[in-house]
């Protein structure tokens, strides 16, 4: 029989509380088989009761090599203080040598805007239950956008280190630290709004999937 078994997976990568009344959610849902999937990805960050970042991606994913998927779709940014933005997405997602999980995305906006994002994560097993996960995200923009507080070139880097305990593979609370730093014009826009260009926060949260 030459057919794909249809499966569904929901992953909560991060559901966490952060210092200074902050919180974050990062997760995904996919439906499909080994070669073709439909993905939904979301990221939300809140601080002092205000949503600082909220995005949703809807993607078609096609396996192009062992451990690597090509993804095409759209991204919508839910902006509260400015107009929301829509992007086209071309992404490459997979497992790099030495078991680094890598997600690279090129975004093309409605008005010719462009952005590039690279995310990488690694899992270091101390035991079968204790797992340390360093991760990094880098964002690069093609144009200045003062209304969205993003500058051209290297805009920001976010790095985290989270230690989780897997009661089961599907349920793992964690503690960790998260660091964010803005660069160039993005840092200047933040300072003009009275914000710091860098921030380090302790976090506590949950990683789960089903």
C-alpha positions in Angstrom: 0.0 0.0 0.0 1.5 3.3 -1.1 -0.2 5.9 1.0 0.5 8.2 3.9 -1.1 7.7 7.3 -2.6 11.0 8.4 -1.5 12.2 11.9 -1.9 15.2 14.1 0.5 16.7 16.6 0.1 19.7 18.9 3.3 21.1 20.5 3.7 23.7 23.2 7.3 24.6 23.0 7.1 27.4 25.6 4.2 28.3 27.9 6.0 30.5 30.5 5.9 33.2 33.0 8.7 35.8 33.0 10.0 38.3 35.4 8.4 41.7 35.7 4.8 40.5 34.9 5.7 39.0 31.5 4.6 35.8 29.8 5.2 34.0 26.5 3.6 31.3 24.4 5.2 29.5 21.4 3.6 26.5 19.8 2.6 24.6 16.7 0.0 22.3 15.3 0.5 20.1 12.2 -1.7 17.7 10.3 -0.6 15.3 7.6 1.7 12.5 6.8 5.4 11.9 6.3 5.7 13.9 3.1 2.9 16.5 3.2 1.7 18.5 6.2 -0.3 21.6 7.0 1.2 23.7 9.8 0.0 26.4 12.2 2.7 28.2 14.2 2.1 30.9 16.8 4.2 33.2 19.0 2.9 35.5 21.6 4.8 37.7 24.1 3.2 39.9 26.8 4.7 42.4 29.3 2.9 44.4 32.0 -0.4 43.2 30.8 0.2 44.4 27.2 0.8 42.1 24.1 4.2 43.1 22.7 4.3 40.5 20.0 1.7 38.2 18.4 2.0 36.3 15.1 0.4 33.3 13.4 1.8 31.4 10.4 -0.2 29.0 8.2 2.1 26.8 6.1 2.1 23.9 3.6 5.1 21.7 4.4 6.8 19.2 2.0 9.6 16.8 2.8 12.4 17.4 0.4 15.2 15.3 2.1 15.6 13.1 5.2 14.9 15.3 8.2 14.3 18.5 6.1 11.0 20.1 5.0 10.3 23.1 2.7 7.5 25.2 3.9 5.4 27.8 2.0 2.6 30.0 3.4 1.6 33.2 5.1 2.2 35.0 8.3 0.0 37.6 10.0 1.3 39.9 12.7 -1.4 41.1 15.2 -0.3 44.7 15.9 -2.1 46.6 18.6 -0.5 50.1 18.3 0.0 50.1 14.5 -1.5 48.4 11.4 -1.3 44.6 11.3 1.0 43.2 8.7 0.8 40.2 6.4 3.8 38.4 4.9 4.5 35.6 2.5 6.7 32.9 3.9 9.3 30.5 2.5 10.9 28.4 5.1 13.3 25.5 5.5 12.9 23.4 8.7 14.9 20.4 9.8 17.6 18.7 11.7 21.2 19.9 11.0 24.3 17.8 11.7 25.0 17.2 15.4 21.2 17.2 16.0 20.6 20.9 15.9 17.0 21.8 15.2 17.0 24.6 12.7 14.2 26.8 11.3 15.1 29.4 8.7 12.3 31.7 7.2 12.2 34.4 4.5 9.3 36.8 4.8 8.1 39.1 2.0 5.6 41.9 3.1 2.7 43.4 1.2 4.6 46.7 0.6 7.8 45.0 -0.6 9.2 44.7 3.0 11.5 41.8 3.7 12.8 39.9 6.7 14.8 36.9 7.5 14.7 34.8 10.7 17.0 31.9 11.8 16.2 29.8 14.9 18.3 27.0 16.3 17.8 24.7 19.3 19.8 21.8 20.8 18.9 19.3 23.5 21.6 18.2 25.9 20.5 15.1 27.9 22.0 14.9 31.4 19.7 12.0 32.2 16.5 10.5 30.6 14.5 13.1 32.5 16.8 16.2 32.9 17.3 18.0 29.6 19.0 21.3 29.0 17.9 23.3 25.9 20.0 26.2 24.6 18.3 28.1 21.7 18.8 31.3 19.7 16.7 33.4 17.3 18.1 36.1 15.0 15.9 38.5 13.1 17.1 40.6 10.1 15.0 43.2 8.2 15.5 44.7 4.8 14.0 48.1 5.6 13.6 50.5 8.5 10.1 50.5 10.0 9.8 53.1 12.8 6.1 52.4 13.4 6.9 48.7 14.1 10.2 49.5 15.9 12.4 47.5 13.6 15.5 48.7 11.8 17.2 47.5 8.6 20.0 44.9 9.0 20.4 42.9 12.1 17.5 43.9 14.3 17.5 41.6 17.3 18.8 38.4 18.9 17.0 36.3 21.5 18.8 33.6 23.3 17.5 31.2 26.0 18.7 28.4 28.2 16.0 26.2 29.7 16.4 23.2 32.0 13.3 20.9 32.0 12.3 17.7 33.8 10.3 15.2 31.8 7.8 13.5 34.0 6.7 12.0 30.7 8.0 12.9 27.2 4.7 14.8 26.8 4.8 16.8 30.0 7.9 18.7 31.1 8.0 21.8 33.4 11.2 23.9 33.2 13.1 26.9 34.6 15.5 29.0 32.7 16.8 32.4 31.6 16.0 34.4 28.4 18.1 37.2 26.9 17.0 39.7 24.3 19.1 42.4 22.6 18.3 44.9 19.9 20.8 46.3 17.5 21.2 49.3 15.2 18.1 51.3 14.4 15.9 48.8 16.3 17.9 49.7 19.4 17.5 53.4 18.7 13.8 53.1 18.2 13.5 51.2 21.6 15.5 53.9 23.4 13.3 56.7 21.9 10.3 54.9 23.4 12.1 54.8 26.8 12.8 51.1 26.6 16.1 49.2 27.1 17.9 47.8 24.1 18.7 44.6 26.1 16.9 42.5 28.8 17.6 39.4 30.8 14.7 37.6 32.4 14.3 34.5 34.6 11.5 32.2 33.3 9.4 29.3 34.5 7.2 27.3 32.2 5.9 24.1 30.6 6.9 22.1 27.5 4.3 19.6 26.3 3.0 17.8 23.2 0.1 15.5 22.4 
